[in-house]
């Protein structure tokens, strides 16, 4: 089987699996409330897995690798910020569940005793969601371009698969898919890093990269804050955080799930920049944003890539 055929087979199998999982998860839906809130249905580990999956995406992985190619191990700070955000969410779980909030809009409506602030927040959330969806579609386009496949297929398939499984499966099903995706991505990243540490090995990093690549903060405090503060603030009080906390079986499950997610994300945040550092050492002449894809497509087995 040729390399393009293997790639297409893997992509189709992955997408089909997501749809089958959503189909099975749809059996849990008996009401509109089950779709948007899944009250009392989410375990600690499901919540933790979905929270991890909510962050381990293009920004965490591809962006972390690009930052690793640019700044070295300090490229982990964005991912560290993702983990820190969940500590704040864990602290908010009692507040969310005590007041039975499913959305920040619920808080604004109660706090300001009217609909105007709630509508402003809702409008802002819709705008944000549209931009996030556009980012996902562009990510699908980029993946297909990188693999030498028609770019429009990436946009269409990303839209169809994501919209079908999220609407068919509701919140619980989306969280289940996100959990599975986080496991797959973690295994993939860890395998890639293991292969790089086996050959060419860590020695190439010290030989090819400047000493600043091994400093945890080779830049100023302003840039460090810009890498971490926005994601910490945005992720800790966003819509899905409220929904997931409200869906947990208990306060203990909600709080423990977010703490576990945060504790997991912080060490995992170092894997993408390490891959980016290997990419920079192996491909010193190419732009930082292309280092990760070059590493995957030329130095790893097709299935791993």
Phi, psi and omega in degrees: 000133181287161181301314177301323179295320178297316180299312181296319179299317180295316180298315180293321179295319180295312180297320178297319179299319178299318181291321179294321178296318180295324178297316179293320181292335182296342179293341179282345186275119177238351181204169177297326178297322177297325182294315188264340186232334183045055189299129176068019185252348189260124177278169179302313185287326176294318179297316180298315181297318180289325177295318176298314179297331178292339180255326182282083179226208185296321180294314183293313186274297184290317177296319178297321178293320178296317176297324178297321178293329181276314191241353182087212185298339178295347175297352180284349188296326176298312179296323176299319177299322177300317179293318180297327181300326183285340172293322176293316179300319179300322179291336182271352187300317180299317179299315182296314185282326179298321182265002178059040177279137173251343182211150171305332178299326178297319178297314182297321179297319180285320184293321186252008171052049178183180185260343187298310182295322178299318181293322178297314179297317181298317179297318179296322180295320178298315179299317179296317181296321178298317180293323177295318178297318178300320177298320178295319180295319178293326177296317176299320178298316181296318180300314181293321177299316181298325181274002179077021179256160180303127185299323183295332176297320180297318179294312184294312183293321177299315181295311184297310184295313183295316182289323180293310185288328180288324179281323182286323188264344183070192185296312183299315180295321177296322178292322178296315178298317180298321179297315179296319178298320180296321178295314181298315181294319179297315178298317179297313180297317182296320178296316179299317180293320178299317180295322179291322180287337176281316178202120016278350178095163183297337183301329182293331180294311180295326183283326189257341186251150177292161182299330181296339180294342182255008177267139184287338179215076181280000181241178183285169182296326182298315180291324178299316178296320181295334179279334188247315188300314182301316182289327178297313183289318184290316185286334185284338184229029181273177185300312185293330178295317178296313182299316182293317179297322180289334184276348185296153181294332181202168175299321179298318179295318181296309183293315180296323179298316181288324176296317179297319179298315180296317180293332179282318185294325185298309176291326179295334182299342181275346183291309180302314179296328176296319176296320176297324178293319176297318179299317178295321179293324182277330183231071186293341187262359184258158180299151184300325183289347180256357184297316185294312180296323178295321178297314183296315191276341184245343185242355182238152172302149186304314183297320179293315180300000000 
